[in-house]
Amino acid sequence: MAKIKPQALLLQSKKKKGPSRISVPTIMLYGLVVAMMVFFLFATYRHWSRRSMIQTHDDLSTNEGDNPFIEHKRSDVDGPKYAFISTSKGLITVELYKDGSPDIVDEFVDFCQKGHFKGMQFNRVIKHFVIHGSKIDKPEATENWTSRGKHYSRLDTSLKHEAFMLGTSKTKHEGGGFDLFITTAPIPDLNDKINVFGRVIKGEDIVQEIEEVDTDDHYRPKTPVQINEVTLKYNT
């Protein structure tokens, strides 16, 4: 047998160890695998991102429902439900009739927010009739009502004719004022004079205490009785 020279063996060994060429099908297979992995990663990312957004939305909705500040803001849209009339005799709580007299209640709220009622005097106090608070002193208006007498054979039982109703004059005052009436007896003939927009639900004894103060011949209290302030309460 012929001997192979060392130089030939070295060349033959290098040829065997040389890199082999990658076929086109193999390249296509690798490319397909890579594309599938990218698609899978993208789909996974999209799924978890969307789930995170939904969970965040649910958490926000829950927090809004539990947050009293947000609930308070929502209720502001419907307007206040109660008014607290602080007087020099005590506190009178009134339920406002937003549904029945929306425009009057809105006007009342606007005047409250402007501090219109602070320091207002009850300048007419008529027993078994009304107490009247106003910043404009016109005695003839109230006296015209009392001159008719207060004996009725037929009393309408609607809310507007009951005692302890809160109302304001239908006629506009000079300077855009807003006066307050609280009835102390059923008064059907005042329907043409006042707009009723609320009812006293607490503090009837305070109304009666004001009603009993001594007055002069023009029904003015001899000792001033005033409204300190009016505050509002919204639904909660």
C-alpha distance (Angstrom), angle and dihedral (degrees) to the residues before:
residue distance angle dihedral
M1 . . .
A2 3.76 . .
K3 3.77 116.6 .
I4 3.86 118.6 -122.4
K5 3.70 113.0 -131.1
P6 3.81 117.3 -118.9
Q7 3.79 90.7 -119.0
A8 3.81 91.1 57.1
L9 3.81 91.7 48.1
L10 3.80 90.7 53.1
L11 3.80 92.3 51.8
Q12 3.79 91.7 46.8
S13 3.83 91.1 50.4
K14 3.83 91.8 51.9
K15 3.80 91.4 51.0
K16 3.83 91.5 53.8
K17 3.83 93.8 49.2
G18 3.80 95.6 48.4
P19 3.86 118.4 115.1
S20 3.75 117.3 -91.5
R21 3.83 121.3 -132.1
I22 3.89 118.6 -103.3
S23 3.75 112.7 -123.8
V24 3.83 124.0 -125.4
P25 3.86 93.9 -115.2
T26 3.80 89.7 55.0
I27 3.82 91.3 52.4
M28 3.79 90.6 49.4
L29 3.79 91.1 49.5
Y30 3.81 92.2 51.3
G31 3.79 90.5 47.7
L32 3.78 91.1 51.7
V33 3.81 91.6 50.1
V34 3.81 91.4 50.3
A35 3.82 91.8 48.2
M36 3.80 91.2 50.8
M37 3.80 91.4 50.2
V38 3.81 91.9 50.2
F39 3.80 91.2 48.4
F40 3.80 91.4 48.4
L41 3.81 92.2 50.2
F42 3.82 92.0 47.8
A43 3.83 92.1 48.8
T44 3.81 91.0 48.9
Y45 3.81 92.1 49.6
R46 3.79 91.6 48.7
H47 3.80 92.5 49.2
W48 3.80 95.1 51.4
S49 3.80 93.1 42.0
R50 3.79 91.4 53.6
R51 3.80 92.1 46.3
S52 3.80 90.5 50.9
M53 3.82 91.2 52.7
I54 3.82 92.1 50.2
Q55 3.79 91.5 49.1
T56 3.80 91.6 48.9
H57 3.81 90.5 51.3
D58 3.81 91.3 50.1
D59 3.81 90.9 49.2
L60 3.80 91.1 51.1
S61 3.80 91.2 49.0
T62 3.80 90.4 51.0
N63 3.77 92.6 47.9
E64 3.79 91.2 50.1
G65 3.77 90.1 53.3
D66 3.81 92.3 49.7
N67 3.79 96.6 41.1
P68 3.82 110.7 97.3
F69 3.81 91.8 -163.3
I70 3.80 91.3 59.5
E71 3.80 90.7 45.0
H72 3.79 88.8 51.8
K73 3.77 91.4 52.4
R74 3.79 91.2 49.9
S75 3.77 90.9 52.1
D76 3.80 90.9 50.1
V77 3.77 87.9 70.8
D78 3.82 90.1 63.8
G79 3.80 92.1 49.1
P80 3.81 130.2 -123.7
K81 3.79 120.2 -42.8
Y82 3.80 100.0 -159.4
A83 3.80 139.7 29.8
F84 3.80 124.7 -154.3
I85 3.81 111.9 -150.7
S86 3.79 108.3 -162.6
T87 3.82 110.4 -159.7
S88 3.79 134.9 176.6
K89 3.83 86.3 -103.7
G90 3.80 97.6 48.3
L91 3.81 144.6 -75.5
I92 3.81 124.6 -42.6
T93 3.82 118.2 -165.9
V94 3.79 117.5 -154.5
E95 3.80 130.8 -169.9
L96 3.80 109.9 -142.2
Y97 3.81 121.0 -137.0
K98 3.79 99.7 -138.4
D99 3.80 93.0 161.5
G100 3.79 95.6 48.2
S101 3.83 99.5 40.1
P102 3.81 107.5 17.5
D103 3.81 97.2 158.4
I104 3.81 93.9 48.1
V105 3.81 92.3 46.9
D106 3.82 90.8 49.6
E107 3.80 89.9 50.9
F108 3.80 91.0 47.4
V109 3.81 91.3 50.3
D110 3.80 90.6 49.5
F111 3.81 91.5 53.3
C112 3.83 90.4 46.4
Q113 3.79 91.3 54.0
K114 3.81 89.8 50.0
G115 3.82 91.3 52.8
H116 3.79 91.8 -117.9
F117 3.83 95.5 147.5
K118 3.79 96.8 49.1
G119 3.80 107.5 115.9
M120 3.82 94.3 4.0
Q121 3.82 112.5 153.7
F122 3.79 127.0 -135.3
N123 3.80 91.1 -126.6
R124 3.83 96.7 172.5
V125 3.79 122.9 46.8
I126 3.81 115.6 172.2
K127 3.79 118.2 176.5
H128 3.80 116.1 -122.5
F129 3.78 88.9 7.4
V130 3.81 123.9 58.8
I131 3.77 146.1 -40.9
H132 3.79 110.5 -136.2
G133 3.80 127.6 -159.7
S134 3.79 120.0 -166.9
K135 3.77 142.2 146.0
I136 3.81 90.3 -140.2
D137 3.80 117.4 70.1
K138 3.83 111.0 -145.0
P139 3.80 109.1 150.8
E140 3.80 95.1 179.9
A141 3.83 92.1 68.7
T142 3.81 95.6 60.4
E143 3.79 94.1 37.2
N144 3.81 91.0 56.3
W145 3.80 88.8 59.9
T146 3.80 95.4 48.1
S147 3.82 92.7 49.2
R148 3.82 89.9 71.3
G149 3.79 92.7 65.1
K150 3.77 127.1 -124.1
H151 3.80 104.4 -110.4
Y152 3.79 114.5 112.3
S153 3.79 128.0 179.7
R154 3.81 92.1 -163.7
L155 3.77 120.3 38.1
D156 3.77 119.0 -170.4
T157 3.80 108.9 -134.3
S158 3.80 96.3 -149.6
L159 3.79 119.3 124.4
K160 3.80 92.8 -101.9
H161 3.81 90.7 63.4
E162 3.78 99.4 50.1
A163 3.78 128.8 100.5
F164 3.80 121.7 -99.3
M165 3.80 94.7 33.9
L166 3.81 119.8 147.4
G167 3.79 117.9 -136.0
T168 3.79 145.7 150.5
S169 3.80 134.8 -141.7
K170 3.77 117.2 -81.2
T171 3.80 89.8 -144.8
K172 3.79 115.5 79.4
H173 3.77 116.2 -117.3
E174 3.76 125.7 -130.5
G175 3.77 109.6 -90.8
G176 3.81 92.9 22.5
G177 3.80 95.9 -79.7
F178 3.79 126.9 169.4
D179 3.80 120.1 -144.5
L180 3.79 129.6 -166.7
F181 3.80 131.8 -135.5
I182 3.77 126.0 -171.5
T183 3.79 113.1 -171.6
T184 3.79 118.5 -139.8
A185 3.83 95.8 -169.9
P186 3.82 138.1 21.6
I187 3.82 105.0 -74.2
P188 3.82 113.1 178.6
D189 3.80 96.7 171.4
L190 3.81 91.9 63.2
N191 3.80 92.1 71.8
D192 3.78 89.6 92.2
K193 3.79 91.3 49.3
I194 3.80 107.5 42.9
N195 3.79 139.9 36.0
V196 3.79 111.3 -134.0
F197 3.80 112.7 -145.0
G198 3.80 105.5 158.2
R199 3.79 149.8 14.6
V200 3.80 132.4 -129.9
I201 3.81 107.1 -115.8
K202 3.80 98.0 170.3
G203 3.79 131.4 21.4
E204 3.81 99.2 43.0
D205 3.81 86.3 141.7
I206 3.82 88.8 58.0
V207 3.81 90.1 52.1
Q208 3.82 89.7 50.2
E209 3.81 91.3 47.5
I210 3.81 89.5 54.2
E211 3.80 89.0 46.0
E212 3.83 90.5 57.0
V213 3.82 97.6 54.2
D214 3.80 117.7 118.0
T215 3.80 114.1 -98.5
D216 3.79 137.6 -171.9
D217 3.80 126.5 -120.4
H218 3.81 90.3 -76.8
Y219 3.82 93.2 52.3
R220 3.79 92.3 -106.9
P221 3.82 113.5 146.8
K222 3.79 110.5 -110.6
T223 3.81 88.3 -145.8
P224 3.83 111.8 46.6
V225 3.79 116.4 -110.1
Q226 3.77 113.9 -168.5
I227 3.79 144.1 176.4
N228 3.79 110.1 -113.0
E229 3.81 94.9 -167.1
V230 3.79 143.5 -37.8
T231 3.81 120.1 -129.9
L232 3.79 129.6 -173.9
K233 3.79 133.3 -136.9
Y234 3.79 123.6 -155.7
N235 3.79 128.0 -153.9
T236 3.82 113.8 -83.6
